[in-house]
């Protein structure tokens, strides 16, 4: 196998015309240059140099290898510099995937801080709900995924598989009920506190993503009824709009309400309390990539501020 260090010695001998001059150029001893040239000729399987008086002259094979060595060493230098830039956060990329309420609250602040601290690092964002986002991490389609799980129900198979990933907890938020401002339970909540979920048994419901919808059904069935779901949308402003128009009731995470300006709705606490955990996920090997590690740190900082605002 031809090694880069041997090619550097060959180029030095070619330029200087002797082992001793090449040794001075490379900052090593003449015997070291001689040994490396012997090793290179053994790898090549043919003589590369011939002695002509006091000078060394390249054979035809030596000339061919020297000609290629320039491009090989230039490419290697470029690769080393690029890797050093990535390691030093002067370059690199982080592809993120997030669910909508994370994209509108935690992600913007984290990405802005990342760009300020490391302007050479490229950050991109795509939206996907878990478990799709989790599989995107495993499949190499992104480096970081924001995901969530509900804490009041048993872990689902996709969530139990988080064991092969690095999990950075970001925050825990609770789900709250949304009802029209004139709703009877809006007044009751203002006067008496949390509303029992069972009191919403006869309402028309507005549900979210498939996982959120499934969780809503489980919560309601635990309270003794099956919800009548008339509308389903992943768009949180649309949920708020439908509730505000008097078309039903809903449950949303408090984090989602940070990016929604609800009109005509009242937010009520529900009992029993329903909570979800928001996390950032990556692969174990990726956690040690400087750009990915920095992005995870900025996500933690942004999530702490978002939690304080809840």
C-alpha positions in Angstrom: 0.0 0.0 0.0 1.3 3.4 -1.0 1.3 5.8 2.0 1.0 9.6 1.9 4.2 10.1 3.9 6.2 8.1 1.3 4.7 10.3 -1.5 5.9 13.4 0.3 9.4 12.0 0.5 9.3 11.1 -3.2 8.3 14.7 -4.2 11.0 16.1 -2.0 13.7 13.9 -3.6 12.3 14.8 -7.1 12.6 18.5 -6.3 15.9 18.4 -4.6 17.7 15.7 -6.6 19.3 13.9 -3.6 18.4 12.1 -0.3 20.4 14.5 1.8 18.8 17.6 0.3 15.3 16.0 0.7 16.2 15.2 4.3 17.0 18.9 5.0 13.8 20.0 3.3 11.7 17.5 5.3 13.5 18.0 8.6 14.6 14.4 9.0 17.7 12.3 8.5 19.2 11.0 5.2 18.8 7.3 6.4 15.1 8.0 7.1 14.6 9.3 3.6 16.4 6.3 2.1 14.3 3.8 4.2 11.1 5.4 3.1 12.0 5.4 -0.5 12.9 1.7 -0.2 9.5 1.1 1.3 7.7 3.0 -1.5 9.6 1.0 -4.2 8.5 -2.2 -2.5 4.9 -1.0 -2.5 5.1 0.0 -6.1 6.9 -3.2 -7.1 9.4 -1.4 -9.4 12.4 1.0 -9.1 11.4 4.7 -8.8 14.9 6.3 -8.7 18.3 5.7 -10.3 21.6 7.2 -9.2 23.3 9.4 -11.7 26.5 10.6 -10.2 25.7 12.6 -7.1 22.1 13.1 -8.1 19.0 10.9 -8.0 16.9 10.7 -11.2 13.4 9.4 -11.5 12.6 6.4 -13.6 9.6 6.4 -15.8 7.5 4.8 -13.0 8.9 7.4 -10.6 7.9 10.2 -12.9 4.3 8.8 -13.2 4.0 8.4 -9.5 5.4 11.9 -8.8 2.9 13.4 -11.2 0.0 11.7 -9.5 1.4 12.5 -6.0 0.8 16.2 -6.5 -3.0 15.7 -6.9 -3.2 13.0 -4.2 -1.4 15.1 -1.6 -3.4 18.2 -2.6 -6.6 16.3 -2.1 -5.5 14.9 1.2 -4.5 18.4 2.4 -7.9 19.7 1.4 -9.6 16.8 3.2 -7.6 17.4 6.4 -8.4 21.1 6.3 -12.1 20.4 5.8 -12.2 17.9 8.7 -10.3 20.4 10.9 -12.9 23.1 10.0 -15.7 20.8 10.9 -14.0 19.8 14.2 -13.5 23.5 15.0 -17.1 24.4 14.1 -15.9 26.6 11.2 -17.9 24.4 8.9 -20.2 21.4 8.9 -23.9 20.9 9.0 -26.8 19.8 11.3 -30.0 18.5 9.8 -32.9 18.7 12.2 -36.4 17.3 12.3 -39.0 18.6 14.7 -42.7 18.4 15.4 -44.7 21.7 14.8 -44.9 23.1 18.3 -41.2 22.4 18.8 -40.4 24.1 15.4 -42.2 27.2 16.4 -40.9 27.6 19.9 -37.7 25.8 20.8 -36.0 25.5 17.4 -35.9 29.2 16.2 -34.1 30.4 19.3 -31.7 27.5 19.3 -30.8 27.9 15.6 -30.4 31.6 15.9 -27.9 31.1 18.8 -26.1 28.4 16.8 -25.6 30.7 13.8 -24.4 33.5 16.0 -21.9 31.3 17.8 -20.9 29.2 14.8 -21.7 31.0 11.6 -19.9 28.5 9.4 -22.2 25.6 10.4 -25.2 25.1 8.2 -28.4 24.1 10.0 -31.6 22.9 8.2 -35.0 22.0 9.5 -37.7 19.6 8.3 -41.0 18.8 10.1 -42.1 15.3 11.0 -44.0 13.8 14.0 -42.7 10.9 15.9 -42.3 8.0 15.3 -41.3 9.1 11.7 -38.8 11.6 13.0 -37.1 9.0 15.2 -36.7 6.7 12.3 -35.2 9.5 10.3 -32.4 9.7 12.8 -31.8 6.0 12.6 -31.9 6.1 8.8 -29.3 8.8 8.5 -31.8 11.4 7.1 -31.0 13.8 9.9 -28.6 14.3 12.8 -31.0 15.6 15.5 -34.7 14.9 16.0 -37.1 16.6 18.4 -39.7 14.1 19.6 -42.1 13.7 22.5 -43.9 11.0 24.5 -46.9 11.1 26.8 -46.0 10.3 30.4 -49.5 9.2 31.6 -49.7 6.1 29.2 -47.4 3.1 28.9 -44.5 3.5 26.5 -45.3 2.5 22.9 -43.0 0.1 21.0 -41.3 3.0 19.1 -40.6 4.8 22.3 -39.1 1.7 24.0 -36.6 1.6 21.2 -35.1 4.9 22.3 -32.5 2.8 24.1 -30.2 2.8 21.0 -30.3 6.6 20.8 -28.8 9.5 22.9 -31.8 11.1 24.6 -31.4 14.8 25.8 -34.5 15.7 27.8 -35.6 19.3 27.0 -38.8 19.9 29.0 -42.0 18.5 30.3 -45.2 20.4 29.5 -48.8 19.6 30.3 -51.9 19.5 28.1 -54.7 22.0 28.7 -58.3 22.1 27.5 -59.5 24.6 24.9 -63.2 25.6 25.0 -65.1 28.6 23.5 -65.1 31.6 25.8 -68.9 31.3 26.4 -68.7 27.6 27.2 -70.2 26.6 30.6 -66.9 24.9 31.6 -64.9 28.1 31.0 -66.9 29.8 33.7 -66.7 26.7 36.0 -62.9 26.6 35.6 -62.5 30.2 36.4 -64.6 29.7 39.6 -63.6 26.2 40.8 -60.3 25.3 39.1 -59.4 22.2 37.0 -62.2 20.6 34.9 -62.7 16.8 35.0 -62.1 15.4 31.6 -65.3 13.3 32.0 -67.3 16.6 32.0 -66.4 16.9 28.3 -67.9 13.6 27.3 -70.8 15.0 25.3 -68.6 17.5 23.4 -67.5 17.5 19.8 -63.7 17.2 19.7 -60.9 18.5 17.5 -57.8 16.3 17.5 -54.3 16.6 16.2 -51.7 14.2 14.7 -52.3 10.4 14.7 -50.3 9.9 17.8 -52.0 12.8 19.6 -55.4 11.6 18.4 -54.7 8.1 19.7 -53.6 9.5 23.0 -56.7 11.7 23.3 -58.9 8.6 22.8 -57.0 6.8 25.5 -57.3 9.7 28.0 -61.0 10.0 27.3 -61.6 6.3 27.6 -59.8 6.2 30.9 -62.3 8.9 32.0 -65.2 6.7 30.9 -66.2 7.8 27.4 -65.1 7.7 23.8 -64.7 11.2 22.3 -66.6 12.2 19.2 -63.9 13.6 16.9 -65.3 15.7 14.1 -62.1 17.5 13.1 -58.5 16.5 12.9 -55.6 18.8 12.0 -51.9 19.0 12.8 -52.1 22.8 12.6 -52.4 24.3 16.0 -53.7 27.7 14.9 -56.4 25.8 13.0 -57.3 23.9 16.2 -57.6 27.2 18.1 -59.7 28.7 15.2 -62.1 25.8 15.2 -62.6 26.0 19.0 -63.0 29.8 18.8 -65.7 29.4 16.2 -67.6 27.2 18.6 -67.1 24.0 16.6 -65.7 21.8 19.4 -63.2 21.5 22.2 -59.6 20.3 22.2 -56.6 19.6 24.3 -53.2 21.1 23.4 -49.8 21.2 25.0 -49.0 24.5 26.7 -45.9 24.7 24.5 -48.1 24.9 21.4 -50.0 27.8 22.8 -46.8 29.9 22.9 -47.0 30.2 19.1 -50.8 30.6 18.8 -52.8 33.8 19.4 -56.1 32.3 20.3 -59.3 34.4 19.8 -62.6 33.4 21.3 -61.3 30.5 23.4 -60.7 29.9 27.0 -57.8 27.7 28.4 -58.8 25.4 31.2 -56.8 23.1 33.3 -57.9 19.5 33.2 -58.0 16.7 35.7 -56.3 14.3 35.9 -53.3 16.2 34.6 -51.9 15.0 31.2 -48.2 15.6 30.5 -45.7 15.0 27.7 -41.9 14.9 27.7 -40.1 16.7 24.9 -36.6 15.4 24.0 -33.8 15.7 21.4 -32.5 12.5 19.9 -29.3 11.6 18.0 -27.1 8.6 17.4 -24.4 7.8 19.9 -21.6 8.4 17.4 -23.1 11.7 16.3 -23.3 13.1 19.8 -19.5 13.5 19.7 -19.5 15.5 16.4 -18.9 19.1 17.5 -21.6 20.7 15.5 -24.2 18.2 16.6 -23.2 18.5 20.3 -23.3 22.3 20.1 -26.8 22.1 18.5 -28.0 19.9 21.3 -26.7 22.3 23.9 -28.4 25.3 22.2 -31.7 23.3 22.1 -31.4 22.6 25.9 -30.9 26.3 26.5 -33.8 27.4 24.3 -36.1 24.8 25.9 -35.2 26.0 29.4 -36.4 29.5 28.4 -39.5 28.1 26.8 -40.3 26.2 29.9 -39.9 29.3 32.0 -42.4 31.1 29.8 -45.1 28.4 30.3 
